[in-house]
Structure formats: structure tokens, C-alpha cells
Amino acid sequence: MDWTTQQWVKKTGRRLDARTESWLDGPAGGPYIGDRWLAPYAESVDAEVVHATTGGLLESMAALNQPGFSADLLHPRVVEFYEATSDWRLEVWSRWSAWLRPLGLAIAGLFARRLQQLNLPLDPMETSRGMTSEVKPVVARDGSHLGTAWQRTLRANGQTVFGGYYGVVTLPTSEYPSIRVVFPLPNGSVTVFLRPENSGDGGLRLRSGGGSWGETGAYLVVRGHDDELWSRRVPLPERFEVFVDDEGVLRAEHHLRFLNWPVLHLHYRMEHETHRDR
């Protein structure tokens, strides 16, 4: 099944050279994903995984500054979440579109649970005990920060929900940076590019929409020999809204669509560990 998917990408996508298309070059996985991709990837780029007590998805939100977005306009808790993610505990609620839930069941049964990747919750009770959140920076030998791995598992059953690799890149069609998230899959990945925007009242909006090649959105990537890649866009636009509510609680709304149809809505409540311990 994995081989069939990879062949579809090769037949219908673009053949690329990773050396000139580095924006799509990232970690890939084996027949079982979980967190097994991280150490081999770090070794392949001559880097090491830092097992720190605290870490963030991004070194600095200011690295995303551009027309339409300024990190200075974000609420301090939004900035802290992205720059010190491991200090926050996540609670999550999920709601599938009724008519697309059977598709979610099929994907979970055929791919997600077997691979332990992109294992989107199908039952709200699966997330009733929240998620673990493990953040591991990947650092080059010279000390430069290459990216950050973020592993999330369900506390209720230990199932991996997401294992992603986060960083900042500039797309070939833009002069401004975007957030890149790589979700390793067998011999490849799903790679998502998100454009930042200020949403008012200190909030952050991240979008990955439709468009042409080289713009924000979701891409399936298959690795070949040496530096060979195949990739194609897939119509899975996403929108994140990260904000502090009227009671001072940090929250996030994640909307996933297929073409123009809503697929999944995830709501997150983020609580700072030191606040929870008081």
C-alpha cells in the first residue's frame, strides 16, 4: 500500500534534485514511523538531537517577520508557546465532518495507526486525557539550529498523533519566510508550508492554502536514490488560529479541509506547566 502511494506520486508529480530544491528536502521514515526517523535524520545532516528540559518549535518568532506579520504584535503567551513549547501542556478536542469521517476511519485503519503518524483522533474521548508533548531541537556540529522535532502522543492510549519536524524556510515563489512542517512517512513525507499573519488582539494566524507550485500548501514527497526527489501538491488547505481568550487562556483552532470541504476541526487548550503546578 505504501509502495502504491509512492508510485502514484512518482507518476503524477515532479522529479526534483534535493540539492536545488532544498525547501522540500527533509526527514523521511521507514515502515514504522513513531519517533524512529529522528536519530537517522540528524546523523545524515551531521547534527545531533538535543535532549533539553525546555525547547521551542522555533528559535525566534521574529524570524518570520514580513509584510502582514510582526512578532512584536503577538501576545507574549503566543510567542512563549512557539519559543518554549515544551513548557506547555496540551488538551485537545476533535470534530470530524460527518460525511468525511468514514474516510478518516479508512486512513486510520490503513495507514495512520500502523505507521504511528498523522493519527488524527476519530473519537473525542481518545483525547480526553490530553497529549504528551516532547520537543527535541536538532543542532549542527557548529552549534547552529537546524530544526525542531515535536512528538505528540495521546495520554489515554500512547498512540502517536503527530511526529513533525519544524523550521523556517523561504519558498521559491516568495522572498519572505514560511513555517515548514515535515511529517515523515515511509520513504518520504507530507510537508506543509504555512504563511504567518497577525490576526488582531495579539493572535497568530497560520495558513496553507491552494495555489501553484512553490507556494504555501501541502506536498507529498518521495525520496529516490542519492539526491533524487519526487513531489506533488495535495489539496489539503489548513488554517490555525492561536490566541489568548478573555480569561487569559491560550487556545488554538486548527481547521483542515479537502479542496473546499471541511474535514476536521481540532481545538487546543494550552496550559503553562508552572501555572498548572500552582
Backbone bond lengths (Angstrom), bond angles and torsions (degrees), N, CA, C in turn:
res aa  C-N    CA-C-N  psi(-1)  N-CA   C-N-CA  omega(-1)  CA-C   N-CA-C  phi
1 M - - - 1.457 - - 1.535 111.33 -
2 D 1.335 115.62 -43.34 1.465 119.01 176.69 1.527 110.42 -63.60
3 W 1.331 115.74 -40.89 1.478 120.40 179.74 1.522 110.28 -61.86
4 T 1.337 117.29 -41.41 1.467 121.14 -179.49 1.529 110.52 -62.49
5 T 1.323 116.55 -42.96 1.462 120.48 178.41 1.523 111.00 -62.19
6 Q 1.323 116.10 -43.25 1.464 120.19 179.78 1.528 111.41 -64.04
7 Q 1.320 116.85 -39.30 1.462 119.94 178.35 1.521 111.56 -65.68
8 W 1.321 116.56 -35.75 1.467 120.09 177.06 1.518 110.54 -62.37
9 V 1.354 116.93 -43.33 1.459 120.33 177.78 1.524 110.16 -62.41
10 K 1.322 117.49 -41.95 1.467 120.64 -179.10 1.525 111.67 -65.54
11 K 1.326 116.76 -38.19 1.470 120.25 -177.45 1.525 112.38 -75.89
12 T 1.322 116.83 -33.43 1.464 119.40 -172.52 1.529 113.42 -108.06
13 G 1.340 117.44 -9.45 1.457 120.38 -176.50 1.518 113.13 -101.61
14 R 1.328 115.91 -164.10 1.460 123.11 -178.42 1.527 110.06 -103.51
15 R 1.309 115.44 140.62 1.454 121.02 173.83 1.531 108.22 -91.25
16 L 1.357 116.10 127.69 1.452 120.93 -170.33 1.522 111.31 -133.05
17 D 1.323 114.85 165.63 1.457 122.32 174.01 1.519 107.29 -110.07
18 A 1.336 116.91 119.56 1.459 121.17 -176.52 1.521 112.17 -60.64
19 R 1.316 118.29 -25.26 1.465 120.87 -178.63 1.525 111.67 -69.75
20 T 1.316 117.44 -29.70 1.469 120.71 179.52 1.528 112.54 -104.08
21 E 1.323 117.63 -12.10 1.467 122.58 179.16 1.524 108.72 -120.46
22 S 1.323 115.74 54.27 1.466 120.70 -173.81 1.523 112.67 -64.10
23 W 1.330 117.79 -20.74 1.463 120.69 178.63 1.528 112.26 -62.78
24 L 1.343 117.07 -22.02 1.458 121.32 177.71 1.530 112.93 -103.78
25 D 1.309 117.03 -2.42 1.462 121.03 -176.70 1.528 109.12 -88.88
26 G 1.316 116.81 116.77 1.464 121.12 -178.82 1.507 110.87 -156.80
27 P 1.320 117.25 -170.21 1.464 120.40 -176.95 1.521 112.85 -67.02
28 A 1.315 115.21 148.44 1.465 123.42 174.54 1.529 107.99 -126.27
29 G 1.322 116.05 164.65 1.458 120.65 -177.41 1.504 112.76 -118.66
30 G 1.340 114.39 -177.51 1.453 122.36 176.77 1.513 110.06 -109.34
31 P 1.340 118.16 -158.20 1.464 120.87 -177.16 1.526 113.49 -67.11
32 Y 1.344 117.48 -20.47 1.461 122.52 173.26 1.519 106.41 -127.25
33 I 1.335 116.75 130.56 1.462 119.30 -172.72 1.528 110.82 -94.50
34 G 1.340 117.51 -79.09 1.451 119.63 -175.76 1.524 109.87 51.61
35 D 1.346 116.17 -124.91 1.467 120.33 175.84 1.524 111.59 -115.84
36 R 1.344 117.35 16.85 1.465 120.61 -175.34 1.522 114.04 -73.82
37 W 1.322 117.22 -11.91 1.463 121.09 -178.86 1.514 112.55 -79.27
38 L 1.329 117.66 -21.11 1.452 121.15 -166.70 1.532 113.24 -69.26
39 A 1.315 117.94 -52.11 1.465 120.24 -177.32 1.533 112.20 -63.25
40 P 1.364 119.63 -45.45 1.469 118.59 177.06 1.520 113.15 -61.38
41 Y 1.342 117.25 -36.57 1.460 118.70 179.37 1.520 110.85 -66.65
42 A 1.331 117.34 -45.72 1.460 120.10 179.25 1.525 110.78 -58.16
43 E 1.316 117.06 -41.34 1.471 120.35 178.61 1.528 111.04 -64.42
44 S 1.338 117.06 -37.54 1.466 120.63 -176.46 1.520 112.14 -68.34
45 V 1.329 117.77 -23.58 1.472 120.79 179.78 1.524 110.85 -108.17
46 D 1.336 116.13 17.55 1.469 122.34 177.13 1.518 111.09 56.55
47 A 1.330 115.63 49.83 1.457 121.81 -179.28 1.521 108.94 -133.49
48 E 1.306 116.25 176.76 1.453 121.11 177.13 1.521 110.42 -132.48
49 V 1.333 115.32 152.77 1.458 121.90 177.56 1.519 108.08 -88.79
50 V 1.313 115.84 125.94 1.464 121.16 -178.11 1.522 108.82 -93.68
51 H 1.310 116.15 120.19 1.470 121.15 178.37 1.526 107.93 -95.35
52 A 1.332 115.67 77.78 1.465 121.34 -175.91 1.526 109.83 -96.17
53 T 1.332 115.72 160.18 1.457 120.54 178.61 1.524 111.65 -75.60
54 T 1.313 116.72 -22.06 1.456 120.68 177.71 1.524 109.51 -141.44
55 G 1.312 116.89 148.12 1.461 121.10 179.95 1.512 110.50 -171.09
56 G 1.323 115.90 157.95 1.459 120.59 -178.46 1.512 111.88 -122.97
57 L 1.325 116.48 161.15 1.459 121.12 177.81 1.521 110.94 -65.11
58 L 1.332 116.28 -33.79 1.460 121.62 179.68 1.521 108.07 -127.75
59 E 1.331 115.87 145.94 1.461 119.49 176.37 1.515 111.05 -66.71
60 S 1.328 116.49 -40.35 1.462 120.53 -178.60 1.519 109.34 -153.48
61 M 1.329 116.29 128.82 1.459 119.65 175.58 1.516 111.57 -64.75
62 A 1.336 116.67 -23.72 1.465 120.32 179.60 1.520 111.79 -64.32
63 A 1.330 117.76 -18.89 1.462 120.66 177.80 1.522 111.82 -65.13
64 L 1.335 117.54 -14.80 1.466 122.09 -179.32 1.525 112.87 -96.87
65 N 1.324 118.14 -1.58 1.473 121.00 -175.99 1.529 111.74 -54.76
66 Q 1.337 115.00 136.46 1.463 122.46 -177.94 1.519 108.31 -171.64
67 P 1.326 119.15 171.72 1.468 119.91 174.59 1.529 110.56 -56.92
68 G 1.315 117.47 126.78 1.458 121.48 -178.09 1.509 113.73 94.98
69 F 1.341 116.78 -7.60 1.459 119.05 177.57 1.522 110.50 -149.99
70 S 1.336 115.21 130.98 1.458 122.28 173.93 1.521 108.63 -137.06
71 A 1.327 117.09 125.41 1.457 120.99 178.69 1.523 111.68 -62.27
72 D 1.334 117.49 -25.12 1.463 121.23 -179.67 1.526 112.28 -66.02
73 L 1.335 117.44 -20.32 1.462 121.27 -178.61 1.528 112.82 -90.65
74 L 1.328 117.80 -3.70 1.454 121.43 -179.45 1.523 111.22 -80.46
75 H 1.323 115.57 148.96 1.463 120.81 173.15 1.532 108.05 -63.48
76 P 1.335 118.92 140.97 1.473 120.73 -178.43 1.523 114.07 -54.54
77 R 1.341 117.60 -32.48 1.468 118.79 -179.56 1.527 111.80 -72.03
78 V 1.322 116.98 -31.65 1.466 119.36 175.43 1.523 109.75 -64.93
79 V 1.333 116.19 -45.00 1.466 120.67 177.90 1.517 110.20 -61.30
80 E 1.326 117.14 -44.87 1.460 120.90 -177.82 1.524 111.44 -62.62
81 F 1.334 116.48 -37.30 1.460 118.62 179.54 1.525 111.21 -60.90
82 Y 1.317 117.42 -44.55 1.459 120.07 -177.62 1.526 112.81 -77.25
83 E 1.317 118.06 -27.33 1.458 120.72 -177.61 1.523 112.64 -95.93
84 A 1.353 117.88 -13.78 1.475 122.03 177.39 1.522 108.64 -144.55
85 T 1.328 116.27 57.12 1.468 123.32 -172.02 1.517 112.44 -59.76
86 S 1.319 117.32 -36.46 1.463 120.57 -175.92 1.517 113.04 -66.15
87 D 1.339 117.93 -12.78 1.463 121.43 178.70 1.524 112.87 -84.56
88 W 1.344 116.94 1.94 1.459 120.23 -174.77 1.527 111.14 -118.06
89 R 1.309 115.01 140.33 1.464 122.58 175.13 1.527 108.71 -99.13
90 L 1.347 116.59 138.49 1.459 121.01 -175.70 1.524 111.11 -110.38
91 E 1.331 114.95 133.09 1.465 122.51 166.01 1.521 106.40 -114.93
92 V 1.334 117.48 141.43 1.462 119.56 -173.55 1.521 110.64 -139.94
93 W 1.336 115.77 142.84 1.455 123.85 174.49 1.531 107.80 -124.37
94 S 1.329 116.42 143.66 1.470 120.06 -175.95 1.514 110.92 -126.89
95 R 1.343 115.53 148.21 1.465 121.73 174.34 1.517 108.94 -144.91
96 W 1.325 115.84 118.52 1.459 121.98 177.84 1.533 109.90 -90.68
97 S 1.319 115.34 148.91 1.458 120.33 168.21 1.529 107.80 -63.05
98 A 1.321 116.72 130.07 1.464 120.86 -172.75 1.525 112.32 -56.24
99 W 1.319 117.31 -41.63 1.461 118.90 -173.92 1.522 112.49 -81.70
100 L 1.356 117.66 -14.02 1.461 120.32 176.67 1.526 113.20 -103.91
101 R 1.331 116.71 -2.34 1.462 118.94 179.19 1.539 111.96 -60.73
102 P 1.360 119.94 -38.10 1.468 118.54 175.60 1.525 113.18 -57.43
103 L 1.351 117.12 -34.78 1.457 120.23 175.92 1.525 109.96 -64.71
104 G 1.340 116.15 -40.80 1.461 119.65 177.09 1.512 111.89 -61.78
105 L 1.332 117.12 -39.67 1.466 120.82 177.53 1.524 110.97 -63.36
106 A 1.337 116.27 -41.13 1.464 119.92 179.75 1.522 111.33 -65.67
107 I 1.342 117.28 -44.21 1.464 120.77 179.72 1.517 110.51 -63.30
108 A 1.355 116.26 -41.32 1.462 119.69 179.44 1.524 110.90 -63.20
109 G 1.330 116.19 -44.19 1.460 119.63 -177.27 1.519 113.79 -70.37
110 L 1.332 117.02 -36.91 1.457 121.04 -175.19 1.527 113.17 -87.69
111 F 1.328 116.77 -34.03 1.465 120.11 -171.97 1.528 113.79 -124.04
112 A 1.339 116.09 -63.00 1.464 120.94 -162.07 1.524 113.11 -60.43
113 R 1.320 118.02 -50.51 1.465 119.34 -176.79 1.524 111.51 -70.39
114 R 1.305 116.85 -34.21 1.469 119.77 176.69 1.514 110.87 -66.49
115 L 1.326 116.52 -42.21 1.461 120.84 -176.76 1.524 112.87 -83.83
116 Q 1.352 116.62 -19.08 1.467 121.36 -171.45 1.535 110.00 56.98
117 Q 1.320 114.65 54.85 1.456 122.18 -179.98 1.521 108.87 -158.50
118 L 1.351 116.53 141.96 1.468 122.34 -178.96 1.520 111.01 49.70
119 N 1.333 114.38 42.12 1.460 121.84 -174.99 1.526 109.28 -90.34
120 L 1.329 115.49 71.34 1.455 121.76 -172.82 1.528 110.82 -65.52
121 P 1.336 118.15 131.44 1.465 121.12 -176.94 1.527 111.72 -59.70
122 L 1.327 115.70 131.65 1.454 121.54 179.01 1.522 112.18 -98.44
123 D 1.317 116.84 -25.16 1.455 123.00 -179.11 1.523 107.91 -120.14
124 P 1.329 118.78 125.61 1.467 119.92 179.79 1.522 113.53 -54.90
125 M 1.339 118.75 -27.17 1.459 120.85 179.76 1.526 112.16 -70.23
126 E 1.343 116.95 -20.55 1.468 119.23 176.49 1.522 111.80 -62.46
127 T 1.316 115.72 -26.95 1.465 119.68 -177.32 1.524 111.90 -103.48
128 S 1.337 117.62 12.10 1.465 120.97 -173.50 1.524 112.86 -63.45
129 R 1.331 117.96 -25.72 1.464 120.87 -179.88 1.525 112.52 -101.90
130 G 1.318 116.09 9.62 1.454 119.83 177.38 1.509 113.89 82.47
131 M 1.328 115.47 -170.81 1.459 123.16 -178.15 1.523 110.44 -123.75
132 T 1.313 115.55 147.28 1.449 119.08 164.75 1.529 108.06 -78.96
133 S 1.303 117.06 158.35 1.461 121.81 -177.36 1.519 108.14 -142.23
134 E 1.328 116.60 106.10 1.456 121.71 -177.60 1.522 109.41 -113.89
135 V 1.331 116.69 120.93 1.461 123.42 -175.25 1.521 109.21 -114.94
136 K 1.361 115.77 127.21 1.461 120.49 -178.46 1.531 109.97 -134.92
137 P 1.333 117.89 108.77 1.468 120.30 176.07 1.533 111.11 -67.60
138 V 1.330 115.24 148.29 1.461 122.47 173.66 1.523 106.96 -111.22
139 V 1.343 115.88 119.58 1.459 122.13 -170.94 1.523 110.11 -122.73
140 A 1.337 116.13 131.70 1.466 121.63 178.96 1.521 110.09 -70.71
141 R 1.331 115.95 166.08 1.463 120.91 -178.39 1.521 112.41 -61.67
142 D 1.341 116.34 -27.54 1.468 119.29 179.83 1.523 112.35 -84.74
143 G 1.342 116.61 3.96 1.455 120.92 177.98 1.508 115.54 93.07
144 S 1.323 118.43 -5.22 1.468 120.69 -179.85 1.528 110.66 -75.63
145 H 1.310 115.63 145.21 1.464 122.61 -178.07 1.526 109.29 -85.83
146 L 1.345 117.07 121.56 1.457 121.26 -177.65 1.525 112.69 -95.00
147 G 1.312 117.61 -31.61 1.454 121.92 -177.36 1.511 109.73 171.74
148 T 1.325 116.01 -179.05 1.461 121.13 -177.80 1.515 110.03 -137.82
149 A 1.323 116.15 131.70 1.455 121.60 173.99 1.524 109.33 -90.25
150 W 1.336 115.45 135.72 1.469 120.92 178.07 1.523 108.03 -128.09
151 Q 1.326 115.50 113.95 1.459 122.48 -177.93 1.525 108.69 -108.62
152 R 1.350 116.87 124.13 1.452 121.37 179.02 1.516 110.22 -121.88
153 T 1.316 116.06 128.53 1.461 121.79 179.74 1.523 109.51 -128.42
154 L 1.329 115.93 153.06 1.460 121.37 178.26 1.524 109.42 -78.03
155 R 1.324 115.72 127.88 1.461 119.41 178.81 1.536 111.37 -65.15
156 A 1.329 117.63 -29.98 1.459 121.45 -174.75 1.528 112.49 -67.11
157 N 1.343 117.55 -37.67 1.474 119.07 -174.43 1.526 114.32 -135.64
158 G 1.340 118.20 0.06 1.462 120.63 177.66 1.514 114.51 77.21
159 Q 1.336 118.02 5.54 1.462 121.02 180.00 1.532 110.23 -72.29
160 T 1.351 116.08 135.51 1.452 119.79 174.23 1.527 109.46 -71.11
161 V 1.333 116.63 130.44 1.460 121.20 175.76 1.528 109.42 -94.12
162 F 1.323 116.57 -56.53 1.463 121.78 178.52 1.526 109.38 -135.41
163 G 1.310 116.32 140.18 1.456 122.50 166.18 1.516 107.05 -129.11
164 G 1.332 117.46 103.37 1.459 120.86 -172.89 1.506 112.84 -124.79
165 Y 1.334 114.70 161.40 1.464 123.10 179.10 1.524 107.48 -120.17
166 Y 1.335 117.09 117.16 1.457 123.26 -169.58 1.526 111.34 -108.29
167 G 1.320 115.28 142.38 1.457 120.91 177.06 1.512 110.80 -169.44
168 V 1.318 116.07 -175.17 1.467 123.10 -179.39 1.519 108.64 -119.95
169 V 1.336 116.91 129.73 1.461 121.86 177.81 1.528 109.12 -136.82
170 T 1.319 115.33 163.36 1.457 121.51 172.54 1.523 108.20 -109.59
171 L 1.315 116.41 122.73 1.459 121.46 -177.47 1.529 110.61 -73.73
172 P 1.341 117.07 155.44 1.464 119.88 -176.17 1.525 113.78 -65.53
173 T 1.340 117.42 -18.36 1.466 119.98 -179.65 1.522 112.71 -97.59
174 S 1.337 117.40 5.16 1.457 120.09 -175.26 1.524 110.64 -138.94
175 E 1.315 116.08 156.09 1.460 120.72 173.39 1.523 111.63 -101.20
176 Y 1.354 116.34 3.87 1.460 120.41 -176.57 1.534 110.25 -115.88
177 P 1.336 117.85 152.98 1.468 121.01 -174.14 1.524 113.33 -77.74
178 S 1.317 114.93 154.26 1.461 124.10 173.32 1.520 108.61 -130.69
179 I 1.319 115.87 160.31 1.458 120.59 170.90 1.517 108.47 -81.15
180 R 1.331 116.23 132.59 1.459 121.05 174.71 1.521 109.08 -112.12
181 V 1.339 116.30 132.47 1.459 122.21 175.37 1.520 108.17 -124.78
182 V 1.341 116.54 120.34 1.459 122.44 179.37 1.522 108.51 -105.90
183 F 1.336 116.44 122.23 1.460 121.84 174.73 1.530 107.98 -106.08
184 P 1.337 118.62 101.90 1.465 120.02 -176.84 1.530 112.72 -60.29
185 L 1.320 115.27 139.91 1.451 124.57 174.86 1.530 107.57 -130.99
186 P 1.330 118.99 171.34 1.468 119.43 178.92 1.523 111.92 -54.80
187 N 1.320 115.98 117.33 1.468 122.84 177.19 1.527 113.22 60.90
188 G 1.321 117.20 25.83 1.451 119.25 179.82 1.514 111.94 176.41
189 S 1.334 115.66 -148.50 1.462 119.43 -176.60 1.519 110.93 -166.12
190 V 1.335 114.84 166.69 1.457 122.45 157.39 1.516 105.38 -104.95
191 T 1.315 117.70 122.18 1.459 122.34 -177.72 1.523 109.09 -117.32
192 V 1.339 115.39 126.89 1.460 121.92 -174.55 1.527 108.94 -117.95
193 F 1.324 116.18 135.99 1.461 122.67 177.47 1.524 108.93 -116.58
194 L 1.336 115.73 128.56 1.458 122.60 -173.82 1.516 110.63 -121.88
195 R 1.320 116.48 132.86 1.460 121.96 178.73 1.528 109.39 -95.22
196 P 1.351 118.60 130.05 1.469 120.73 -179.51 1.520 112.21 -84.12
197 E 1.338 115.48 147.23 1.455 122.15 174.55 1.532 108.23 -145.55
198 N 1.318 116.48 149.85 1.459 120.67 169.09 1.515 108.87 -81.76
199 S 1.341 116.61 133.32 1.464 119.63 -175.97 1.516 113.35 -110.12
200 G 1.320 118.26 8.21 1.455 120.73 178.93 1.515 111.71 93.25
201 D 1.326 117.14 150.06 1.463 123.37 -179.88 1.526 112.36 55.58
202 G 1.326 116.08 32.10 1.462 120.13 177.07 1.508 115.14 81.37
203 G 1.325 117.92 7.40 1.457 121.23 -177.05 1.523 113.25 -83.79
204 L 1.326 114.85 162.34 1.464 122.88 177.75 1.516 109.20 -120.08
205 R 1.331 116.26 132.34 1.459 121.64 173.09 1.524 108.19 -116.08
206 L 1.340 115.79 132.64 1.461 122.10 175.35 1.518 108.03 -120.99
207 R 1.335 116.42 129.51 1.463 120.98 -177.95 1.527 110.77 -126.07
208 S 1.314 115.15 140.90 1.466 120.68 165.72 1.511 105.83 -131.83
209 G 1.312 116.30 107.18 1.452 119.41 -171.94 1.508 113.40 -114.45
210 G 1.325 113.31 -171.58 1.447 119.28 174.53 1.506 110.79 -71.93
211 G 1.296 116.36 166.63 1.456 120.83 -179.17 1.505 110.02 157.98
212 S 1.303 114.99 -166.52 1.459 119.77 -177.42 1.521 110.00 -95.33
213 W 1.321 114.85 177.61 1.457 121.78 -179.51 1.540 110.14 -58.56
214 G 1.332 115.09 135.50 1.448 120.41 178.16 1.508 114.36 89.32
215 E 1.342 118.01 0.91 1.455 121.37 176.63 1.524 109.85 -101.95
216 T 1.340 116.48 174.69 1.455 119.70 179.82 1.526 110.26 -58.84
217 G 1.322 116.14 151.46 1.449 121.72 -177.82 1.510 110.41 147.49
218 A 1.327 115.70 -167.51 1.459 122.72 -177.98 1.531 109.62 -109.64
219 Y 1.332 115.58 137.74 1.462 122.42 -178.87 1.532 109.43 -130.92
220 L 1.319 115.79 132.39 1.464 120.64 167.99 1.523 108.03 -86.31
221 V 1.327 116.54 133.55 1.462 121.98 -177.37 1.527 108.89 -126.96
222 V 1.325 116.12 134.29 1.475 122.50 175.22 1.517 107.93 -122.78
223 R 1.305 116.38 132.62 1.464 121.50 178.96 1.525 110.29 -90.81
224 G 1.342 115.17 141.44 1.453 121.18 174.17 1.513 110.06 -110.93
225 H 1.321 116.31 -149.31 1.455 120.49 177.96 1.526 110.13 -78.98
226 D 1.324 115.92 145.23 1.466 122.61 177.13 1.535 110.04 53.73
227 D 1.329 118.44 -117.45 1.464 121.67 -175.40 1.531 113.01 -102.79
228 E 1.312 117.20 21.18 1.458 121.67 -177.14 1.525 110.98 -84.01
229 L 1.341 115.70 133.83 1.456 122.71 177.39 1.525 110.19 -132.21
230 W 1.326 115.95 151.75 1.465 122.41 165.39 1.522 107.12 -125.51
231 S 1.316 116.75 142.90 1.458 119.01 -179.11 1.522 110.56 -152.17
232 R 1.334 115.13 151.71 1.453 121.22 172.10 1.526 109.05 -148.50
233 R 1.321 114.46 147.15 1.458 120.08 175.37 1.522 110.08 -71.04
234 V 1.331 116.75 148.33 1.464 121.73 174.24 1.529 107.78 -127.89
235 P 1.338 117.90 141.60 1.476 121.47 -171.97 1.522 112.62 -81.71
236 L 1.335 116.29 72.83 1.458 122.04 -179.78 1.534 109.73 -126.03
237 P 1.319 118.49 68.79 1.463 120.04 179.60 1.527 111.47 -65.53
238 E 1.339 115.51 143.37 1.456 121.91 -179.45 1.519 109.72 -129.54
239 R 1.337 115.17 156.00 1.454 120.87 172.60 1.521 109.25 -142.74
240 F 1.327 116.02 130.31 1.458 122.58 174.90 1.527 108.50 -113.71
241 E 1.306 116.35 137.63 1.461 122.64 171.77 1.525 106.56 -123.66
242 V 1.336 117.06 113.44 1.465 122.46 -179.64 1.519 106.97 -111.85
243 F 1.334 117.24 125.47 1.466 119.77 -171.28 1.531 109.98 -156.33
244 V 1.317 114.67 163.13 1.459 122.26 173.29 1.527 107.58 -103.81
245 D 1.348 117.36 124.48 1.465 120.07 -175.02 1.538 111.36 -80.10
246 D 1.333 116.28 -175.98 1.462 121.79 -174.65 1.526 112.73 -65.82
247 E 1.338 117.16 -18.49 1.464 120.72 179.55 1.528 111.78 -99.92
248 G 1.346 116.21 9.37 1.456 119.73 178.08 1.509 114.68 81.51
249 V 1.349 117.63 15.79 1.463 122.29 -179.20 1.527 109.47 -94.72
250 L 1.328 116.45 133.70 1.461 121.06 178.05 1.526 109.19 -81.10
251 R 1.315 116.03 128.15 1.468 121.46 -177.57 1.523 109.83 -136.26
252 A 1.343 115.33 164.31 1.463 120.76 176.04 1.522 109.44 -146.13
253 E 1.320 115.32 141.02 1.465 122.45 173.37 1.527 107.46 -113.12
254 H 1.329 116.36 129.04 1.462 121.89 179.69 1.524 107.83 -120.99
255 H 1.330 116.53 117.15 1.462 122.42 179.77 1.525 109.06 -112.78
256 L 1.319 116.00 123.40 1.460 122.60 177.47 1.519 108.69 -113.84
257 R 1.331 115.66 132.77 1.455 121.49 -179.08 1.520 110.07 -125.66
258 F 1.324 116.07 157.93 1.458 122.75 168.23 1.519 106.51 -116.44
259 L 1.350 116.18 116.88 1.460 120.34 -168.98 1.536 107.36 55.75
260 N 1.325 117.78 -119.00 1.464 120.01 179.03 1.523 113.20 -106.44
261 W 1.327 116.89 11.18 1.461 120.54 -176.12 1.522 110.69 -101.83
262 P 1.323 117.43 131.32 1.463 119.78 177.34 1.528 110.93 -66.27
263 V 1.329 116.14 136.28 1.462 122.23 -179.40 1.521 110.73 -111.43
264 L 1.337 116.50 -53.41 1.463 120.75 -170.73 1.522 109.55 -147.00
265 H 1.327 115.33 139.72 1.455 122.09 174.23 1.529 107.81 -123.32
266 L 1.330 116.39 120.85 1.460 122.18 175.87 1.523 108.44 -112.39
267 H 1.319 116.03 135.19 1.461 121.11 175.09 1.527 108.32 -117.67
268 Y 1.333 115.64 128.30 1.458 121.57 -179.40 1.526 110.46 -113.01
269 R 1.306 114.61 140.77 1.469 122.07 168.42 1.522 106.40 -117.61
270 M 1.333 116.40 121.32 1.458 121.10 -177.27 1.526 109.12 -109.16
271 E 1.324 116.00 128.83 1.452 121.72 -178.82 1.519 109.39 -123.69
272 H 1.319 116.56 128.40 1.464 121.14 179.95 1.526 109.03 -67.11
273 E 1.318 116.42 134.05 1.457 120.97 -175.89 1.518 111.90 -57.86
274 T 1.311 118.81 -40.18 1.467 120.10 -179.53 1.521 111.07 -66.91
275 H 1.342 116.71 -32.95 1.463 119.73 177.22 1.520 110.17 -68.58
276 R 1.333 115.78 -39.03 1.467 120.05 -177.91 1.525 110.67 -67.40
277 D 1.340 117.48 -31.31 1.456 120.73 -175.50 1.532 112.69 -79.88
278 R 1.323 118.05 -11.13 1.466 120.12 -177.37 1.529 111.53 -74.39
